[in-house]
Amino acid sequence: MAASAKVSRTLQMRPRFAYYARPQQAQVDQEVLRRSEIAERVGESPQRVSRVLRFFAERGFVMVGDDSVVVRNLEGLRRQAAARHG
């Protein structure tokens, strides 16, 4: 499975592994998974995970902060995982 699909699937494991933006509200879930933890979980290097997160951010799927990943487009992540997996 491609790294982008593995990262996408990990970010979809709500609410444990990423912040999720709620439309029309500034609230987010409380738990977050760091890039190094994502890398360990998916079996990729932290550098590779950073590249995948940057790719997702450029497409508006996520917003990446210093200590957080905010999922902005869950459906986009799902499509990305399906495209890379299948």
RAQUICOR-V707922 format. One record per residue. N is the residue number from 1. RES is the residue in one small letter. PHI is phi in radians with two decimals (* if undefined). PSI is psi in whole degrees, -180 to 180 (* if undefined). Layout:
n:N res:RES phi:PHI psi:PSI
n:N res:RES phi:PHI psi:PSI
//
This chain:
n:1 res:m phi:* psi:139
n:2 res:a phi:-1.15 psi:150
n:3 res:a phi:-0.99 psi:-40
n:4 res:s phi:-1.12 psi:-37
n:5 res:a phi:-1.18 psi:-42
n:6 res:k phi:-1.12 psi:-43
n:7 res:v phi:-1.15 psi:-43
n:8 res:s phi:-1.01 psi:-47
n:9 res:r phi:-1.10 psi:-39
n:10 res:t phi:-1.11 psi:-43
n:11 res:l phi:-1.19 psi:-23
n:12 res:q phi:-1.39 psi:-7
n:13 res:m phi:-1.38 psi:55
n:14 res:r phi:-1.10 psi:146
n:15 res:p phi:-1.70 psi:8
n:16 res:r phi:-1.31 psi:-27
n:17 res:f phi:-2.05 psi:1
n:18 res:a phi:-2.82 psi:156
n:19 res:y phi:-1.30 psi:145
n:20 res:y phi:-2.11 psi:124
n:21 res:a phi:-1.24 psi:138
n:22 res:r phi:-1.81 psi:126
n:23 res:p phi:-0.96 psi:138
n:24 res:q phi:1.15 psi:10
n:25 res:q phi:-2.42 psi:151
n:26 res:a phi:-1.61 psi:13
n:27 res:q phi:-1.51 psi:151
n:28 res:v phi:-2.42 psi:160
n:29 res:d phi:-1.12 psi:165
n:30 res:q phi:-1.54 psi:-24
n:31 res:e phi:-1.72 psi:154
n:32 res:v phi:-2.50 psi:151
n:33 res:l phi:-2.02 psi:128
n:34 res:r phi:-1.32 psi:160
n:35 res:r phi:-0.97 psi:-42
n:36 res:s phi:-1.12 psi:-34
n:37 res:e phi:-1.25 psi:-39
n:38 res:i phi:-1.07 psi:-46
n:39 res:a phi:-1.02 psi:-46
n:40 res:e phi:-1.10 psi:-43
n:41 res:r phi:-1.11 psi:-39
n:42 res:v phi:-1.69 psi:-4
n:43 res:g phi:1.30 psi:33
n:44 res:e phi:-2.17 psi:164
n:45 res:s phi:-1.29 psi:153
n:46 res:p phi:-1.00 psi:-33
n:47 res:q phi:-1.15 psi:-42
n:48 res:r phi:-1.14 psi:-42
n:49 res:v phi:-1.08 psi:-41
n:50 res:s phi:-1.05 psi:-41
n:51 res:r phi:-1.13 psi:-42
n:52 res:v phi:-1.13 psi:-45
n:53 res:l phi:-1.10 psi:-38
n:54 res:r phi:-1.10 psi:-43
n:55 res:f phi:-1.01 psi:-47
n:56 res:f phi:-1.11 psi:-41
n:57 res:a phi:-1.13 psi:-41
n:58 res:e phi:-1.09 psi:-26
n:59 res:r phi:-1.68 psi:1
n:60 res:g phi:1.42 psi:12
n:61 res:f phi:-1.32 psi:-37
n:62 res:v phi:-2.42 psi:163
n:63 res:m phi:-2.13 psi:124
n:64 res:v phi:-1.85 psi:125
n:65 res:g phi:-1.92 psi:-175
n:66 res:d phi:-1.06 psi:-42
n:67 res:d phi:-2.17 psi:18
n:68 res:s phi:-2.65 psi:158
n:69 res:v phi:-2.22 psi:119
n:70 res:v phi:-1.78 psi:120
n:71 res:v phi:-1.39 psi:119
n:72 res:r phi:-1.83 psi:-24
n:73 res:n phi:-2.45 psi:85
n:74 res:l phi:-1.10 psi:-41
n:75 res:e phi:-1.11 psi:-38
n:76 res:g phi:-1.08 psi:-42
n:77 res:l phi:-1.10 psi:-41
n:78 res:r phi:-1.11 psi:-44
n:79 res:r phi:-1.09 psi:-41
n:80 res:q phi:-1.09 psi:-43
n:81 res:a phi:-1.12 psi:-42
n:82 res:a phi:-1.15 psi:-41
n:83 res:a phi:-1.17 psi:-39
n:84 res:r phi:-1.42 psi:-24
n:85 res:h phi:-1.51 psi:-38
n:86 res:g phi:-1.63 psi:*
//
